[in-house]
Amino acid sequence: MEHEDKQIEQTNNWGGKREGAGAPKNNQNASKSNRLYAETIKRINVQSEGQVAYDIAMALINKAKDGDISAIKEFGDRVDGKAVSTTELGTIDGQDSPLNVTLKFIKPNDVD
């Protein structure tokens, strides 16, 4: 059975390859005014005078102390901040790369 590779062209303005894929432009699904869950949690914490946040923090600490790896990672991320991934650039011989990089777009000549 023969098979042809066909490149799929982007046919919409949403970033996906399929027609209608992706969120439509200007959607408000993740807008700050549309975060009911977060607002509910904040309200409950305020009503409890911070007791809920304290209880959750203590539960995390106790799980970390018991050896729960995901709790240890979460605790570290909250205390020290998440680790930042870095990439070092250098040349083949180990010397530092030049810091100046120029990106130039050149319009191709019209081809008939």
C-alpha positions in Angstrom: 0.0 0.0 0.0 1.5 3.3 -1.1 1.5 6.2 1.3 1.9 9.9 0.6 3.3 12.3 3.2 1.2 15.4 3.1 2.1 18.5 5.0 -0.9 19.9 6.8 -1.3 23.6 6.3 -2.5 25.8 9.1 -6.1 26.7 8.2 -7.2 28.8 11.1 -6.1 31.6 13.3 -6.0 29.7 16.6 -2.7 28.0 16.3 -3.9 24.4 15.7 -3.5 22.3 12.6 -7.1 21.2 12.5 -10.0 23.4 11.5 -11.5 24.9 14.6 -8.6 23.6 16.9 -7.5 25.7 19.8 -9.3 28.3 21.9 -11.0 31.1 19.9 -9.4 34.6 20.0 -10.3 36.7 23.0 -11.7 33.8 25.1 -12.1 34.6 28.8 -11.9 31.1 30.2 -8.8 31.8 32.3 -9.4 35.5 33.0 -8.8 36.7 36.5 -12.4 37.6 36.9 -13.4 34.0 36.0 -11.6 32.1 38.8 -14.3 30.9 41.0 -12.3 28.2 42.6 -9.5 30.5 43.7 -11.9 33.1 45.0 -13.8 30.4 47.0 -10.5 29.2 48.6 -9.5 32.8 49.5 -12.9 33.5 51.0 -12.8 30.3 53.2 -9.3 31.1 54.4 -10.3 34.7 55.3 -13.4 33.4 57.2 -11.3 31.0 59.1 -8.8 33.7 60.0 -6.0 31.8 58.2 -6.6 28.5 60.0 -7.3 26.7 56.7 -4.0 27.8 55.2 -2.2 26.9 58.4 -3.8 23.4 58.5 -2.9 22.8 54.8 0.7 23.9 55.4 1.0 21.7 58.4 -0.4 18.7 56.4 2.2 19.3 53.7 5.0 19.6 56.3 3.9 16.4 58.0 3.7 14.5 54.7 7.2 15.7 53.8 8.5 14.6 57.2 7.0 11.2 56.6 9.0 10.9 53.4 6.4 11.7 50.7 8.6 12.7 47.7 6.0 14.9 46.1 5.4 16.7 49.4 9.1 17.2 49.8 9.4 18.6 46.3 6.4 20.9 46.8 7.8 22.1 50.2 11.2 22.8 48.5 9.5 24.7 45.7 7.5 26.8 48.1 10.4 27.6 50.4 13.3 28.0 47.9 11.4 28.6 44.7 11.3 26.4 41.7 14.7 25.6 40.2 15.3 27.6 37.0 16.6 25.7 34.0 19.6 27.4 32.5 21.5 26.8 29.3 25.1 27.8 28.9 26.3 28.8 25.5 29.9 28.2 24.4 32.0 27.4 21.4 33.4 24.0 20.5 36.8 24.9 22.1 35.1 25.8 25.4 35.4 29.6 25.1 32.5 31.9 25.8 30.2 32.7 22.9 29.8 36.2 21.7 26.9 37.9 23.5 25.8 39.9 20.5 23.4 38.0 18.3 21.7 39.5 15.2 18.7 38.0 13.6 18.1 39.3 10.2 15.0 38.5 8.0 15.6 38.8 4.3 12.8 38.9 1.9 13.4 36.3 -0.9 13.5 37.5 -4.5 10.3 37.0 -6.4 10.5 33.8 -8.3 8.6 33.4 -11.6 
